[in-house]
């Protein structure tokens, strides 16, 4: 038998070394995207060489295959459900590849329960909502927001009422609440969404409210419910998804989906004889390493540690907003947000500091692991560039900048995103 050569090609090792060097370099100016970087996962390294396939959901039989981490996955789902005040005897969920898959699974279950339902989301909702609605062949109705990206509740009532009226009001409604919009971290209040649906005449048994809380869910869930927007199960959510690679700092894309078990459609738990587990997830085979890392994050920090990280990140965001104001560059943030919204900087700044950009505005996100030194360096570079160009009234900046907040583009563009059944213009 010929021995297998396990010696890596030097060129392959050099490529990995270059990638590592590039990532270290870019980490010094990565302030534009919501990835926390302060979780040490080195204690888990001995397990990374082992295949862990969490086939089937963590609720129900594990099946004969033993190469999984579903016990840890179930613990994470339960901890997340506790944080979001799900009834202890009415919860289901699993760890997904990301928040978009979590939204996909929630809307898939909602569509199975309500086959003729319409999906409703704000124009500031994550771009993945439109794609999921398209994949599930569900009509999508978009609702405008205020100038800071929170859904317009009066417009929600009006558009739902007008959509359902010619259909004799028999259309169930699935609302995707953005709990932390992509650009400004605005939060749609689930309690106000239910009030809007009440006013629109949607029966309580013909609605599903999914909270897309990818970034903001865990930080907001750590606060007193009386001092934050309402978005969790006690506030009326039917399902919630939160990312693991954002605030929880897991170094691979993942998310935790929690759903009220009583809301799930009957017959959705098909047992597969080959795997011995229930076929309830979108992907079937799933990473078993992501649950371990999420579990580890909970063990490392606990609730008190997570609260302290959120408090520190908000303080950094407030200080960065003040520094931008001090140099005369318009900026603002929602009071509980890590995200700082600012006028779009000149191209020379964006080349050095990749920020999230949407038309005339941009944002940076003060996540755990980002430092005062990093944010001060960004503000210093911005100040230097604009002063060396005789201020922001240069041709490039004048063309791009408007007062913040102001007119801007959105992720969901309106009726064109509902290809199978378009709502009447509102």
C-alpha angles and dihedrals in degrees: 000000000000114000116240113244106229096175109117120233108257089229090056091050090048090052090053091047090052092049091051091049092048092050092049090051095048092046088070093066103027100121100126101076133058104248118131112211107190104093115107107211097171092111087065095053095099088063097050092082091059123086110239113185115179095196111181127013122301091241113079130019117351094214129222097292110097102188096098143093099219093134088062091042091055090050091054093048090050093048090049092047090051091051091052094046098245113169108264092233097042110058139107134167150125142210113271135193090258144327093284091060088048090053089046092054093046093050091044089057091044091051091049090053094041107029095183098041124138121223116227124194138154122258087249094057119123113282090239091070092070091048093050092049089050093049091049092044091236120149112247123215116192125207126200123245135218119260091278097051102258113136117262103242095195089052089048090057093046097047095045091047093049092046094051098040099079088043091059091250094283095123117110115219128225111192122195106207114203106223096188112004118224098249106032106012090239116169127222108215110231092204090057090045090057090048089052091050090049089054090047090055098246109154117236091241092054100059140078122189115199117192112213095200099159098146107011102038101087096039091048093044089059091061129084106273089229091063101045139055114278115253112131134089094277087055093053107273116150095196137006133195127192129182122242097201095057119054095359091055098223107165095228131056111268141131142196119238120196122184132179102254091213090060095054117104120257116258095027093119103076113177114225111210094204094058098026089223138100118272098222104125131086098237106030099209110054138179114275092191096064092060090050091053093046090049089049091052090055090049094048097049111016119192095301093051092047090051091051091051091051092048092050092048092050091049090052090050091051092048092048091051089052092049092051090049089050092059091046098253111135113242139154142169139198108259095249098035133110088205122096115199117206142166110278110271123228118278093255089062094045090052089060098033113038105211132178104263131195114174111295095356137065137185142210124200121219098210126173107280093037111112138215087242092059095048093044089052090053093050091046092052091047092050092048094050097047094046092047088052091051092260133303093306091086117124094258097046095040090056093051106035129085130160112286121263100033143112111339143158123262137215095238112052102197136253093356087074091065100071097166100048120006123204120234113265110269 
